[in-house]
Amino acid sequence: MQEKWQEQLPRALELLSAGECVGMPTETVYGLAADALNPRAVARVFETKRRPAFDPLIIHVSPDMDLDHFVTLNDTARGLIHELWPGPLTLLIKKRSIISDLVTSGHETVAVRCPAHPVAQTLIRSFGGPLVAPSANLFGQLSPTTAEAVRGGLEDSVKLVLEGGRCDIGVESTIVNTTAPPPALPMLRLGGISPERLSALGFELSYPTPIIGQAPGTLKNHYAPKIPLYLWTAERVDPDEADYIAVSPAKQEGLAWLGWSSHRANFGGSYILSESGDSQEAAYNVFSQLRLISEAGFEGIIAELPPQGGLGGAIQDRLRRGASGFAFCHIGHYNREEQWSLPVG
């Protein structure tokens, strides 16, 4: 018996060939796929997502595709491909002229990834060419990790979403710049491949300030839920500072707590990323938990940043980019002489 995505595949290929977009599951998040070599199809992706033209796209390839036709590979890129593809690693590589400037926002480099998800691999291989596939959501909002989330966010603007189940990783791919002179390997975006894994391969990692438009997903404000998100801090702050709010115990009733590994009973709702403190489990849950809280009627979210290590840095990155600022919450004993009046939102 065929799975649903196999029944959908002929229609998906028909739409892609006609220059339309298709929702495509990957191991990271669902992507909005279109023909990477068709400028009109690429433009449709930008239009559907309401994505600014200065934010470039990632092209997705299959393991057996001849990359030399699209990019100029160096030893760094070849080594990473050999060790970590297919997988959640995107490489910034010097492009050839067959890749349009629309895909790369005018840059001479293009972001390339080979997804590990079997549905994505089958779709790309069956189509016979690379696909652009940014996250299948409106620009700046939470990335979808299920087909249902794609349909809920894009509604009728995407004609077909391939059913591939929930994404295994849950945060976007790591992006590295392979054009930098060795031994440095600049990390442009933290994601599904941890820094520890890259270091174990002998690379010296650097963390340069991203150049706007050089790589996808590096804008300061991104991945935002539909209600205000604030990052919890245990340190007392000046409530007059623009990036901070102070939340009284009474105010906490209307807020949801999103913890790293422990619940907080003081809030209207309490959610956690991983009871065992596992960063892979937390990454798997972060977007789905934020979406669940956003739809539960709370006024805002107070999120606890996970520790660094494993995929913790990638989760921190997504929460920081989606947040409006920091919040000081009096979680322990409340001194009634202290009055905080700034609202959330």
Secondary structure, DSSP 4 states (H G I P E B T S, - for coil): ---HHHHHHHHHHHHHHTT--EEE--SSS-EEEEETT-HHHHHHHHHHHT--TTS--EEE--TTS-GGGTEE--HHHHHHHHHH-SSSEEEEEEEPTTS-HHHHTT-SEEEEE----HHHHHHHHHHTS-EE--BSSSTTBPPPSSHHHHHHHHGGGSS-B----S-SS-SPPEEEETTSPTTEEEEEE--SS-HHHHHHTT-EEE-PPPPTTTSTT-SSS-SB-SS-EEEEESS---TTSTTEEEE-HHHHTTEEEEESS---TTSSEEEES-TT--HHHHHHHHHHHHHHHHTTT-SEEEEPPPPSSTTHHHHHHHHHHH-SEEEEE--S---TT----PPP-
